């Protein structure tokens, strides 16, 4: 029996790393039904329920759990639910859901219907700069933030090892620096998901980040204190990620921190 149901698409990553921007870009395509965040307090319950539904599903109804999940994602989003009958992809965007990778893999296990994940990554200096000004930030000090950020990155690296062909990277900083945003997005997101410009509702260049600190607060966040920058820069694990995915960041941070901060 051929799999005909839309495939799951999960946008995840550490908070303040572009998950909303990524979701806005993907939902611009009429064949992507991407709901908003699953509230933290019901995420575990929702995924546990779907796992139980998958275990009880009849072998003759392989797509039934997918239909249930699509309805659940639509019903529990706090935002206006998205309903696109012609969608090829369905799912949601929720920061930190890389931690639930194994659950999604168990729920959506049908050949032809395996989930695709988009992990949103941003350099830790600017993630912390954004977090520290948000009223709901959740981190009092950069050390605690950094441990959490590194756990998220480790989860993403494991996802890539398990399902490399199904884990896409949305590097927010790289997109911002790209000379041609549409070309960059085509290579990083649109082509791998089979999204055509013909399905877009508006030009890519008109889509902004509605969840940025500046959009939320009305002003751009001020630079993090030098002591915070140094705490992050002296963490070898964090700097290994920075040098791999954000090799230009030293030139951006240097004026705030002083020469030699990024020396190995």
Backbone as CSV, one residue per row, in Angstrom:
resi,resn,N_x,N_y,N_z,CA_x,CA_y,CA_z,C_x,C_y,C_z
1,UNK,0.847,-1.194,0.000,0.000,0.000,0.000,0.886,1.249,0.000
2,UNK,0.698,2.103,-1.007,1.507,3.323,-1.100,1.106,4.311,-0.027
3,UNK,2.101,5.007,0.513,1.848,6.007,1.545,1.424,7.299,0.871
4,UNK,0.230,7.799,1.222,-0.305,8.980,0.552,-0.526,10.162,1.493
5,UNK,-0.403,9.967,2.797,-0.650,11.035,3.757,0.494,12.047,3.725
6,UNK,0.231,13.325,3.984,1.337,14.290,4.119,2.349,13.826,5.153
7,UNK,3.612,14.142,4.909,4.673,13.709,5.823,4.849,14.694,6.972
8,UNK,5.300,14.212,8.118,5.540,15.101,9.263,6.765,15.988,9.049
9,UNK,6.643,17.221,9.501,7.724,18.197,9.431,7.800,18.898,10.785
10,UNK,8.924,18.743,11.482,9.085,19.296,12.817,10.201,20.341,12.801
11,UNK,9.859,21.570,13.146,10.841,22.643,13.255,11.207,22.793,14.734
12,UNK,12.488,22.634,15.046,12.929,22.646,16.439,14.228,23.442,16.559
13,UNK,14.861,23.344,17.712,16.093,24.087,17.952,15.992,24.883,19.231
14,UNK,17.099,25.436,19.660,17.111,26.218,20.889,16.305,27.497,20.702
15,UNK,15.648,27.951,21.775,14.889,29.186,21.697,15.742,30.372,21.262
16,UNK,15.124,31.348,20.628,15.790,32.556,20.134,16.791,32.250,19.026
17,UNK,16.573,31.133,18.317,17.505,30.719,17.260,16.865,30.724,15.881
18,UNK,15.721,31.375,15.749,15.113,31.510,14.429,14.015,30.512,14.118
19,UNK,13.455,29.844,15.133,12.404,28.866,14.836,11.170,29.546,14.234
20,UNK,10.830,30.726,14.726,9.675,31.423,14.164,9.961,31.900,12.751
21,UNK,11.136,32.441,12.504,11.501,32.873,11.160,11.440,31.705,10.197
22,UNK,12.002,30.572,10.605,11.998,29.378,9.773,10.571,28.924,9.489
23,UNK,9.737,28.919,10.522,8.348,28.496,10.343,7.609,29.442,9.397
24,UNK,7.854,30.743,9.519,7.215,31.704,8.617,7.601,31.440,7.160
25,UNK,8.859,31.140,6.944,9.340,30.880,5.589,8.732,29.604,5.017
26,UNK,8.664,28.559,5.826,8.116,27.289,5.349,6.614,27.388,5.128
27,UNK,5.898,28.033,6.061,4.447,28.142,5.948,4.034,29.073,4.816
28,UNK,4.970,29.792,4.246,4.690,30.619,3.077,4.300,29.759,1.882
29,UNK,4.695,28.493,1.918,4.313,27.561,0.854,2.929,26.992,1.157
30,UNK,2.075,26.996,0.171,0.726,26.485,0.352,0.640,24.997,0.572
31,UNK,1.750,24.272,0.396,1.721,22.823,0.602,2.327,22.438,1.944
32,UNK,2.564,23.431,2.810,3.099,23.183,4.160,2.065,23.626,5.189
33,UNK,1.591,22.684,6.003,0.656,22.984,7.090,1.439,22.879,8.395
34,UNK,1.935,24.014,8.852,2.829,24.037,10.002,2.189,24.821,11.137
35,UNK,1.823,24.112,12.201,1.156,24.745,13.327,2.173,25.424,14.242
36,UNK,1.640,26.188,15.193,2.489,26.860,16.158,2.991,25.923,17.240
37,UNK,3.517,26.503,18.282,4.191,25.718,19.321,3.224,24.858,20.125
38,UNK,3.685,23.646,20.440,2.972,22.822,21.402,3.330,23.346,22.790
39,UNK,2.364,23.789,23.573,2.680,24.289,24.915,3.438,23.252,25.735
40,UNK,4.447,23.717,26.441,5.329,22.818,27.175,4.566,21.911,28.133
41,UNK,3.545,22.469,28.772,2.858,21.711,29.800,2.059,20.528,29.256
42,UNK,1.743,20.549,27.959,0.997,19.421,27.399,1.791,18.643,26.344
43,UNK,3.023,19.039,26.091,3.817,18.358,25.071,4.052,16.890,25.427
44,UNK,4.483,16.635,26.662,4.746,15.256,27.080,3.482,14.419,26.963
45,UNK,2.373,14.961,27.446,1.109,14.224,27.406,0.686,13.935,25.970
46,UNK,0.843,14.925,25.112,0.458,14.759,23.711,1.277,13.669,23.034
47,UNK,2.583,13.713,23.214,3.440,12.733,22.566,3.255,11.351,23.172
48,UNK,2.988,11.274,24.468,2.704,9.976,25.092,1.418,9.379,24.513
49,UNK,0.410,10.213,24.347,-0.854,9.748,23.771,-0.660,9.256,22.337
50,UNK,0.097,9.991,21.545,0.335,9.572,20.172,1.175,8.291,20.114
51,UNK,2.113,8.139,21.051,2.899,6.904,21.109,1.994,5.712,21.414
52,UNK,1.060,5.893,22.354,0.120,4.818,22.672,-0.793,4.521,21.494
53,UNK,-1.205,5.560,20.783,-2.053,5.364,19.613,-1.320,4.591,18.533
54,UNK,-0.028,4.885,18.380,0.756,4.143,17.389,0.878,2.672,17.768
55,UNK,1.084,2.390,19.056,1.215,1.006,19.507,-0.081,0.218,19.304
56,UNK,-1.223,0.921,19.385,-2.512,0.245,19.261,-3.050,0.229,17.835
57,UNK,-2.369,0.889,16.930,-2.872,1.015,15.562,-2.862,-0.325,14.841
58,UNK,-3.880,-0.539,14.056,-3.973,-1.778,13.274,-3.009,-1.725,12.098
59,UNK,-2.352,-2.843,11.791,-1.408,-2.854,10.663,-2.057,-2.480,9.333
60,UNK,-3.377,-2.679,9.236,-4.078,-2.367,7.980,-4.404,-0.886,7.842
61,UNK,-4.102,-0.091,8.881,-4.378,1.347,8.833,-3.108,2.143,9.151
62,UNK,-2.096,2.031,8.307,-0.793,2.638,8.622,-0.818,4.156,8.716
63,UNK,-1.790,4.806,8.087,-1.803,6.267,8.059,-2.722,6.872,9.126
64,UNK,-3.403,6.032,9.894,-4.373,6.548,10.855,-3.712,7.425,11.928
65,UNK,-2.568,6.995,12.444,-1.890,7.783,13.472,-1.443,9.125,12.910
66,UNK,-1.059,9.157,11.638,-0.651,10.418,11.019,-1.827,11.395,10.988
67,UNK,-3.012,10.878,10.661,-4.201,11.730,10.642,-4.540,12.230,12.041
68,UNK,-4.395,11.350,13.043,-4.638,11.750,14.421,-3.664,12.848,14.844
69,UNK,-2.394,12.657,14.515,-1.377,13.640,14.893,-1.635,14.978,14.216
70,UNK,-2.024,14.941,12.972,-2.294,16.187,12.255,-3.432,16.957,12.925
71,UNK,-4.471,16.238,13.337,-5.595,16.871,14.022,-5.179,17.414,15.386
72,UNK,-4.365,16.635,16.104,-3.911,17.066,17.428,-3.063,18.320,17.319
73,UNK,-2.102,18.330,16.397,-1.249,19.505,16.237,-2.088,20.743,15.926
74,UNK,-3.131,20.542,15.135,-3.998,21.666,14.759,-4.821,22.144,15.959
75,UNK,-5.280,21.195,16.767,-6.182,21.540,17.867,-5.487,22.181,19.062
76,UNK,-4.220,21.835,19.299,-3.577,22.317,20.524,-2.701,23.550,20.306
77,UNK,-2.570,24.004,19.074,-1.773,25.206,18.861,-2.484,26.415,19.473
78,UNK,-1.767,27.250,20.232,-2.393,28.432,20.808,-2.670,29.520,19.766
79,UNK,-2.020,29.404,18.623,-2.238,30.373,17.552,-3.426,29.922,16.693
80,UNK,-3.733,30.707,15.710,-4.797,30.334,14.786,-4.373,29.089,14.027
81,UNK,-5.160,28.010,14.095,-4.736,26.764,13.438,-4.707,26.892,11.926
82,UNK,-3.786,26.178,11.325,-3.625,26.173,9.884,-4.305,24.932,9.315
83,UNK,-5.092,25.091,8.272,-5.795,23.971,7.641,-5.615,24.079,6.136
84,UNK,-4.741,23.241,5.603,-4.436,23.279,4.177,-4.670,21.894,3.575
85,UNK,-5.814,21.701,2.956,-6.187,20.383,2.432,-5.179,19.798,1.441
86,UNK,-4.459,20.648,0.724,-3.525,20.167,-0.295,-2.093,20.032,0.221
87,UNK,-1.919,20.068,1.537,-0.573,20.033,2.116,0.148,18.731,1.806
88,UNK,1.440,18.851,1.546,2.326,17.695,1.403,3.090,17.443,2.693
89,UNK,3.135,18.459,3.545,3.819,18.379,4.835,2.894,18.910,5.926
90,UNK,2.951,18.288,7.102,2.212,18.793,8.254,3.116,18.684,9.479
91,UNK,2.870,19.524,10.459,3.682,19.437,11.667,3.538,20.689,12.498
92,UNK,4.591,21.050,13.183,4.562,22.221,14.053,5.984,22.720,14.251
93,UNK,6.089,23.927,14.798,7.390,24.451,15.196,7.359,24.636,16.708
94,UNK,8.303,24.013,17.394,8.374,24.154,18.843,9.834,24.071,19.281
95,UNK,10.372,25.141,19.875,11.756,25.076,20.359,11.954,23.922,21.340
96,UNK,13.146,23.386,21.319,13.583,22.337,22.239,12.976,20.962,21.954
97,UNK,12.205,20.806,20.891,11.618,19.496,20.628,12.590,18.520,19.995
98,UNK,13.827,18.945,19.778,14.850,17.965,19.408,15.004,16.917,20.505
99,UNK,14.643,17.273,21.729,14.728,16.321,22.844,13.738,15.169,22.677
100,UNK,12.712,15.355,21.831,11.690,14.331,21.629,11.896,13.552,20.333
101,UNK,13.080,13.631,19.783,13.371,12.976,18.507,12.966,11.510,18.497
102,UNK,13.332,10.752,19.522,13.026,9.320,19.549,11.520,9.073,19.541
103,UNK,10.772,9.911,20.189,9.327,9.747,20.208,8.720,9.987,18.827
104,UNK,9.165,11.032,18.161,8.663,11.281,16.812,9.026,10.125,15.874
105,UNK,10.213,9.592,16.028,10.633,8.471,15.184,9.758,7.248,15.420
106,UNK,9.346,7.014,16.661,8.502,5.867,16.979,7.064,6.066,16.502
107,UNK,6.576,7.298,16.573,5.196,7.581,16.166,5.053,7.539,14.650
108,UNK,5.995,8.158,13.960,5.932,8.267,12.499,6.969,7.324,11.883
109,UNK,6.637,6.063,11.784,7.626,5.055,11.382,7.290,4.366,10.063
110,UNK,6.337,4.896,9.317,5.928,4.223,8.098,6.851,4.560,6.922
111,UNK,7.261,3.554,6.161,8.071,3.827,4.963,7.326,4.799,4.039
112,UNK,8.041,5.790,3.571,7.414,6.814,2.744,6.820,7.942,3.549
113,UNK,6.734,7.766,4.873,6.150,8.791,5.714,7.021,9.157,6.896
114,UNK,8.315,8.909,6.779,9.218,9.235,7.883,9.320,10.749,8.049
115,UNK,9.451,11.213,9.278,9.468,12.658,9.521,10.758,13.324,9.055
116,UNK,10.649,14.596,8.743,11.801,15.439,8.449,11.860,16.515,9.524
117,UNK,13.071,16.822,9.962,13.275,17.797,11.029,14.102,18.963,10.490
118,UNK,13.749,20.166,10.917,14.560,21.339,10.623,15.068,21.868,11.956
119,UNK,16.370,21.783,12.154,16.975,22.279,13.389,17.484,23.695,13.146
120,UNK,17.055,24.627,14.000,17.441,26.027,13.874,18.632,26.313,14.782
121,UNK,19.680,26.856,14.209,20.932,27.090,14.925,21.342,28.552,14.795
122,UNK,21.802,29.099,15.917,22.289,30.477,15.953,23.468,30.539,16.906
123,UNK,24.395,31.430,16.679,25.580,31.478,17.529,25.189,31.813,18.969
124,UNK,25.868,31.222,19.949,25.448,31.369,21.348,25.571,32.789,21.892
125,UNK,26.460,33.601,21.343,26.605,34.976,21.811,25.322,35.771,21.570
126,UNK,24.758,35.619,20.374,23.562,36.376,20.052,22.306,35.728,20.624
127,UNK,22.333,34.413,20.797,21.198,33.768,21.470,21.100,34.290,22.905
128,UNK,22.248,34.332,23.596,22.247,34.831,24.971,21.877,36.308,25.026
129,UNK,22.363,37.089,24.077,22.019,38.509,24.035,20.502,38.685,23.948
130,UNK,19.849,37.828,23.165,18.406,37.916,23.017,17.684,37.394,24.254
131,UNK,18.167,36.275,24.783,17.508,35.675,25.948,17.507,36.620,27.149
132,UNK,18.633,37.273,27.377,18.777,38.032,28.617,17.872,39.261,28.679
133,UNK,17.345,39.711,27.531,16.468,40.872,27.544,14.987,40.511,27.520
134,UNK,14.693,39.209,27.304,13.301,38.805,27.258,12.762,38.596,28.671
135,UNK,11.564,39.049,28.965,11.031,38.934,30.330,10.809,37.500,30.773
136,UNK,10.686,36.574,29.817,10.462,35.165,30.155,11.709,34.330,29.879
137,UNK,12.876,34.948,29.885,14.097,34.280,29.441,14.380,32.930,30.080
138,UNK,14.218,32.824,31.387,14.403,31.531,32.042,15.821,31.233,32.487
139,UNK,16.785,32.076,32.118,18.174,31.870,32.517,18.672,33.128,33.219
140,UNK,19.208,32.941,34.420,19.724,34.081,35.171,21.176,34.389,34.828
141,UNK,21.920,33.349,34.442,23.349,33.514,34.188,23.747,32.804,32.892
142,UNK,24.801,33.272,32.253,25.213,32.667,30.983,25.677,31.222,31.120
143,UNK,26.195,30.841,32.297,26.658,29.473,32.468,25.537,28.464,32.338
144,UNK,24.409,28.733,32.986,23.259,27.835,32.883,22.687,27.797,31.483
145,UNK,22.625,28.972,30.858,22.172,29.030,29.470,23.061,28.183,28.572
146,UNK,24.370,28.305,28.733,25.306,27.628,27.852,25.180,26.108,27.969
147,UNK,25.000,25.603,29.180,24.817,24.154,29.363,23.585,23.673,28.602
148,UNK,22.510,24.432,28.685,21.285,24.066,27.992,21.468,24.139,26.474
149,UNK,22.155,25.185,26.011,22.405,25.339,24.569,23.238,24.175,24.042
150,UNK,24.246,23.766,24.789,25.094,22.662,24.359,24.329,21.345,24.346
151,UNK,23.396,21.143,25.270,22.560,19.943,25.248,21.710,19.908,23.990
152,UNK,21.197,21.062,23.617,20.394,21.138,22.406,21.232,20.797,21.175
153,UNK,22.426,21.371,21.085,23.308,21.086,19.950,23.690,19.608,19.912
154,UNK,23.947,19.012,21.084,24.285,17.590,21.144,23.120,16.738,20.640
155,UNK,21.894,17.120,20.976,20.724,16.387,20.505,20.625,16.461,18.984
156,UNK,20.892,17.649,18.442,20.876,17.806,16.981,21.954,16.959,16.324
157,UNK,23.140,16.934,16.888,24.220,16.132,16.310,23.868,14.653,16.324
158,UNK,23.189,14.198,17.367,22.747,12.805,17.407,21.682,12.545,16.343
159,UNK,20.762,13.474,16.157,19.743,13.340,15.115,20.399,13.173,13.749
160,UNK,21.432,13.934,13.495,22.129,13.844,12.207,22.794,12.492,12.016
161,UNK,23.271,11.906,13.106,23.894,10.600,13.020,22.866,9.517,12.716
162,UNK,21.685,9.637,13.321,20.647,8.617,13.150,19.937,8.747,11.806
163,UNK,19.625,9.973,11.411,18.838,10.193,10.191,19.396,11.369,9.406
164,UNK,20.616,11.260,8.904,21.264,12.407,8.248,20.495,12.969,7.067
165,UNK,19.805,12.119,6.336,19.094,12.592,5.154,17.772,13.272,5.499
166,UNK,17.357,13.192,6.776,16.071,13.766,7.183,16.209,14.906,8.197
167,UNK,17.408,15.368,8.417,17.636,16.464,9.359,18.266,17.628,8.602
168,UNK,17.506,18.702,8.453,17.974,19.889,7.749,18.433,20.930,8.765
169,UNK,19.326,21.800,8.341,19.853,22.846,9.209,19.415,24.217,8.701
170,UNK,18.799,24.976,9.598,18.490,26.376,9.320,19.425,27.220,10.179
171,UNK,20.525,27.640,9.575,21.524,28.448,10.267,21.118,29.905,10.105
172,UNK,20.510,30.452,11.145,19.961,31.806,11.058,21.021,32.830,10.680
173,UNK,22.205,32.726,11.276,23.266,33.687,10.990,23.726,33.596,9.541
174,UNK,23.831,32.371,9.035,24.256,32.195,7.644,23.222,32.758,6.687
175,UNK,21.954,32.583,7.004,20.914,33.144,6.143,20.993,34.672,6.123
176,UNK,21.180,35.271,7.294,21.260,36.732,7.376,22.437,37.256,6.558
177,UNK,23.537,36.525,6.539,24.739,36.955,5.823,24.706,36.633,4.330
178,UNK,23.782,35.789,3.916,23.752,35.331,2.524,23.535,36.507,1.566
179,UNK,24.323,36.604,0.486,24.129,37.686,-0.478,22.790,37.598,-1.207
180,UNK,22.281,36.370,-1.351,20.969,36.159,-1.982,20.185,35.210,-1.098
181,UNK,19.271,35.757,-0.301,18.541,34.957,0.683,17.720,33.848,0.024
182,UNK,17.096,34.145,-1.111,16.252,33.137,-1.753,17.079,31.958,-2.250
183,UNK,18.257,32.233,-2.777,19.138,31.147,-3.230,19.588,30.315,-2.036
184,UNK,19.977,30.981,-0.956,20.420,30.258,0.240,19.303,29.369,0.779
185,UNK,18.098,29.916,0.879,16.964,29.155,1.380,16.592,28.015,0.441
186,UNK,16.751,28.242,-0.847,16.471,27.178,-1.805,17.348,25.971,-1.564
187,UNK,18.633,26.220,-1.321,19.562,25.123,-1.080,19.341,24.470,0.288
188,UNK,19.084,25.294,1.309,19.008,24.787,2.677,17.668,24.148,3.010
189,UNK,16.570,24.721,2.494,15.236,24.271,2.902,14.328,23.880,1.746
190,UNK,14.142,24.769,0.804,13.098,24.572,-0.188,13.346,23.364,-1.091
191,UNK,14.537,23.257,-1.650,14.819,22.128,-2.533,14.754,20.784,-1.805
192,UNK,15.366,20.636,-0.624,15.266,19.351,0.082,13.834,18.939,0.409
193,UNK,12.942,19.915,0.595,11.547,19.607,0.912,10.658,19.587,-0.332
194,UNK,11.258,19.844,-1.479,10.489,19.827,-2.717,9.516,20.984,-2.837
195,UNK,9.856,22.130,-2.239,8.964,23.289,-2.270,9.301,24.178,-3.454
196,UNK,8.323,24.436,-4.265,8.501,25.257,-5.460,8.045,26.681,-5.209
197,UNK,8.705,27.612,-5.865,8.316,29.032,-5.771,6.857,29.203,-6.176
198,UNK,6.364,28.334,-7.036,4.977,28.428,-7.484,3.981,28.251,-6.340
199,UNK,4.430,27.620,-5.237,3.523,27.382,-4.108,3.598,28.495,-3.066
200,UNK,4.512,29.459,-3.245,4.689,30.517,-2.253,3.542,31.524,-2.336
201,UNK,3.168,32.033,-1.184,2.073,32.985,-1.109,2.539,34.424,-1.286
202,UNK,3.786,34.694,-0.934,4.341,36.024,-1.138,5.843,35.910,-1.313
203,UNK,6.499,36.929,-1.838,7.939,36.854,-2.067,8.716,36.588,-0.780
204,UNK,9.743,35.767,-0.894,10.534,35.379,0.268,11.125,36.602,0.969
205,UNK,11.581,37.584,0.194,12.263,38.734,0.793,11.332,39.591,1.643
206,UNK,10.024,39.391,1.547,9.085,40.179,2.342,8.771,39.535,3.687
207,UNK,9.275,38.344,3.924,8.957,37.610,5.150,9.982,37.952,6.226
208,UNK,9.507,38.448,7.340,10.400,38.848,8.419,10.289,37.949,9.627
209,UNK,11.106,38.258,10.620,11.104,37.510,11.874,10.177,38.213,12.860
210,UNK,8.970,37.704,12.986,7.973,38.350,13.833,8.197,38.086,15.315
211,UNK,9.182,37.255,15.641,9.421,36.910,17.040,10.785,37.379,17.535
212,UNK,11.445,38.244,16.788,12.753,38.736,17.216,12.610,39.588,18.466
213,UNK,13.721,39.749,19.187,13.696,40.584,20.384,13.285,42.010,20.025
214,UNK,13.770,42.515,18.913,13.433,43.883,18.507,11.949,44.008,18.184
215,UNK,11.389,42.951,17.506,9.961,42.984,17.178,9.104,42.917,18.437
216,UNK,9.569,42.165,19.426,8.796,42.005,20.663,8.917,43.206,21.596
217,UNK,10.127,43.778,21.683,10.375,44.840,22.657,10.321,46.237,22.055
218,UNK,10.414,46.325,20.733,10.387,47.623,20.084,11.746,48.271,19.922
219,UNK,12.784,47.676,20.529,14.152,48.186,20.394,15.101,47.000,20.243
220,UNK,16.225,47.252,19.583,17.223,46.197,19.430,17.873,45.904,20.784
221,UNK,18.145,44.628,21.092,18.789,44.308,22.378,20.211,44.851,22.428
222,UNK,20.613,45.319,23.578,21.975,45.821,23.749,22.940,44.647,23.830
223,UNK,24.226,44.860,23.537,25.205,43.775,23.623,25.269,43.189,25.023
224,UNK,25.567,41.894,25.100,25.736,41.251,26.396,26.974,41.809,27.089
225,UNK,27.018,41.802,28.403,28.200,42.285,29.122,29.453,41.500,28.720
226,UNK,30.585,42.158,28.773,31.845,41.523,28.399,32.099,40.258,29.209
227,UNK,31.753,40.278,30.482,31.993,39.087,31.311,31.194,37.887,30.796
228,UNK,29.981,38.128,30.291,29.164,37.044,29.742,29.776,36.510,28.449
229,UNK,30.236,37.418,27.608,30.871,37.021,26.352,32.088,36.150,26.627
230,UNK,32.866,36.517,27.624,34.063,35.751,27.951,33.729,34.367,28.477
231,UNK,32.663,34.249,29.251,32.258,32.930,29.763,31.941,31.986,28.607
232,UNK,31.228,32.495,27.618,30.891,31.673,26.451,32.137,31.361,25.629
233,UNK,32.973,32.379,25.404,34.150,32.213,24.546,35.183,31.280,25.143
234,UNK,35.182,31.102,26.442,36.165,30.225,27.086,35.688,28.777,27.196
235,UNK,34.495,28.505,26.711,33.975,27.146,26.728,34.404,26.438,25.439
236,UNK,35.216,25.416,25.552,35.786,24.766,24.373,34.723,24.114,23.492
237,UNK,33.726,23.484,24.131,32.675,22.851,23.339,31.899,23.881,22.535
238,UNK,31.552,24.967,23.174,30.802,26.009,22.484,31.611,26.604,21.337
239,UNK,32.898,26.835,21.584,33.725,27.442,20.548,33.995,26.495,19.389
240,UNK,33.974,25.191,19.649,34.119,24.242,18.548,32.920,24.353,17.605
241,UNK,31.730,24.521,18.169,30.531,24.701,17.351,30.600,26.035,16.624
242,UNK,31.017,27.080,17.328,31.109,28.413,16.728,32.070,28.412,15.545
243,UNK,33.232,27.825,15.728,34.239,27.847,14.648,33.793,27.034,13.438
244,UNK,32.969,26.010,13.671,32.482,25.184,12.565,31.369,25.869,11.794
245,UNK,30.422,26.460,12.502,29.209,26.966,11.865,29.129,28.485,11.769
246,UNK,29.968,29.188,12.525,29.954,30.653,12.503,31.385,31.191,12.465
247,UNK,32.179,30.833,11.475,33.596,31.208,11.472,33.835,32.710,11.402
248,UNK,32.832,33.467,11.045,32.966,34.924,10.934,32.690,35.654,12.250
249,UNK,32.252,34.934,13.262,31.718,35.604,14.447,32.787,36.377,15.221
250,UNK,34.035,35.957,15.122,35.083,36.672,15.853,35.142,38.131,15.438
251,UNK,35.005,38.382,14.147,35.068,39.760,13.677,33.875,40.577,14.163
252,UNK,32.747,39.918,14.415,31.571,40.635,14.888,31.644,40.916,16.384
253,UNK,32.203,39.985,17.127,32.249,40.109,18.582,33.474,40.891,19.053
254,UNK,34.556,40.862,18.290,35.813,41.472,18.724,35.671,42.912,19.215
255,UNK,34.937,43.784,18.512,34.833,45.159,19.013,34.200,45.250,20.395
256,UNK,33.385,44.270,20.756,32.732,44.282,22.055,33.607,43.652,23.132
257,UNK,34.579,42.820,22.708,35.264,41.989,23.693,36.764,42.236,23.788
258,UNK,37.373,42.739,22.754,38.812,42.921,22.771,39.532,41.885,21.944
259,UNK,40.724,42.200,21.500,41.522,41.312,20.647,41.944,40.083,21.439
260,UNK,41.952,38.934,20.794,42.482,37.723,21.386,41.488,36.885,22.171
261,UNK,40.223,37.303,22.230,39.258,36.567,23.018,39.025,35.174,22.475
262,UNK,39.104,35.000,21.168,38.805,33.721,20.550,40.038,32.873,20.306
263,UNK,41.155,33.253,20.862,42.378,32.494,20.670,42.243,31.113,21.279
264,UNK,42.666,30.105,20.571,42.533,28.710,21.071,43.308,28.517,22.339
